[in-house]
């Protein structure tokens, strides 16, 4: 299980991204789309159009981490881009944890595929 501390900054890209992008492509997207520095100690999250895959980029001071999650069923909850041209949102670590575990942020209820053992 991943753990996200209260001091961690989390940025979520609102627009879907091409999932074959790797370290360099996502690094560029952080600067171009989110207007942030990847080396700032934050987590940067991206999803595909179908919202079935999640990629997370994180710089730990020594190098970049690239984490990927694919859902077997269902979709990730993902905020929609505002008409104001906003490209990303800042999330609390707790909200990001809910997102990664498939919890619908509207009312914080489990999505259809989510099951606890």
C-alpha positions as CSV (number, residue, x, y, z in Angstrom):
1,X,0.0,0.0,0.0
2,X,1.3,3.5,-0.9
3,X,1.3,6.1,1.8
4,X,1.0,9.9,1.2
5,X,2.0,12.3,4.0
6,X,0.2,15.5,4.8
7,X,3.1,17.7,3.6
8,X,3.3,16.1,0.1
9,X,2.1,18.4,-2.8
10,X,0.1,16.6,-5.4
11,X,-0.8,18.0,-8.8
12,X,-3.3,16.3,-11.1
13,X,-3.3,17.1,-14.8
14,X,-6.9,17.6,-15.9
15,X,-6.5,16.8,-19.6
16,X,-5.7,13.2,-20.6
17,X,-2.2,12.4,-21.8
18,X,-0.7,9.9,-24.2
19,X,0.1,6.9,-22.0
20,X,3.2,5.7,-24.0
21,X,4.9,8.9,-22.7
22,X,7.8,8.0,-20.3
23,X,10.1,10.0,-18.1
24,X,11.0,12.7,-20.6
25,X,7.5,13.2,-22.1
26,X,5.9,13.5,-18.7
27,X,8.7,15.7,-17.4
28,X,8.0,18.1,-20.4
29,X,4.2,17.9,-19.6
30,X,4.8,19.0,-16.0
31,X,6.6,22.1,-17.3
32,X,4.3,22.9,-20.3
33,X,0.9,21.9,-19.0
34,X,1.1,22.3,-15.2
35,X,3.6,25.1,-15.2
36,X,5.6,23.5,-12.4
37,X,9.1,22.2,-11.7
38,X,9.3,18.4,-11.5
39,X,12.2,18.8,-9.0
40,X,10.0,20.7,-6.5
41,X,9.2,17.6,-4.5
42,X,5.6,17.2,-5.6
43,X,3.8,14.2,-7.2
44,X,2.4,14.8,-10.7
45,X,-0.5,12.6,-11.8
46,X,-1.8,11.9,-15.4
47,X,-4.5,9.7,-16.8
48,X,-5.6,8.5,-20.2
49,X,-8.8,9.4,-22.1
50,X,-10.7,6.3,-20.8
51,X,-9.5,7.0,-17.2
52,X,-8.4,3.4,-16.8
53,X,-4.7,4.1,-16.4
54,X,-2.8,6.4,-14.1
55,X,0.8,7.6,-14.3
56,X,2.6,9.4,-11.5
57,X,5.9,11.2,-11.8
58,X,7.9,12.1,-8.7
59,X,11.4,13.4,-8.1
60,X,12.9,12.2,-4.8
61,X,16.1,14.3,-4.9
62,X,18.2,11.6,-6.6
63,X,16.1,10.8,-9.6
64,X,12.7,10.4,-11.2
65,X,10.1,7.8,-10.2
66,X,7.5,6.8,-12.7
67,X,4.6,4.8,-11.3
68,X,1.7,3.3,-13.3
69,X,-1.6,1.8,-12.3
70,X,-4.1,0.1,-14.5
71,X,-7.6,-0.7,-13.4
72,X,-9.0,-4.2,-14.2
73,X,-12.5,-2.8,-14.2
74,X,-14.1,0.6,-14.0
75,X,-12.5,4.0,-14.2
76,X,-10.6,6.5,-12.0
77,X,-12.6,9.5,-10.7
78,X,-10.9,12.4,-12.5
79,X,-11.8,16.1,-12.2
80,X,-12.9,17.8,-15.5
81,X,-11.0,20.7,-17.0
82,X,-12.6,24.0,-16.3
83,X,-13.5,26.3,-19.2
84,X,-11.1,28.8,-17.7
85,X,-8.3,26.9,-19.4
86,X,-7.0,25.5,-16.1
87,X,-4.7,22.5,-16.9
88,X,-4.2,21.1,-13.4
89,X,-5.4,21.0,-9.8
90,X,-3.6,20.8,-6.5
91,X,-4.8,17.9,-4.4
92,X,-4.4,17.1,-0.7
93,X,-2.5,13.8,-0.3
94,X,-5.6,12.2,1.3
95,X,-7.7,13.1,-1.8
96,X,-5.0,11.7,-4.1
97,X,-5.0,8.5,-2.0
98,X,-8.8,8.2,-2.5
99,X,-8.3,8.8,-6.3
100,X,-5.7,6.0,-6.6
101,X,-7.9,3.5,-4.7
102,X,-10.9,4.2,-6.9
103,X,-13.1,6.2,-4.6
104,X,-15.5,8.6,-6.3
105,X,-14.7,12.0,-4.9
106,X,-18.3,13.2,-5.2
107,X,-19.7,12.1,-1.9
108,X,-16.6,9.8,-1.4
109,X,-18.4,6.6,-2.2
110,X,-16.8,3.5,-3.8
111,X,-17.1,3.2,-7.5
112,X,-18.8,0.1,-9.1
113,X,-15.6,-2.0,-9.4
114,X,-14.3,-1.3,-5.9
115,X,-14.5,-4.2,-3.5
116,X,-13.0,-4.7,-0.1
117,X,-12.0,-8.2,1.1
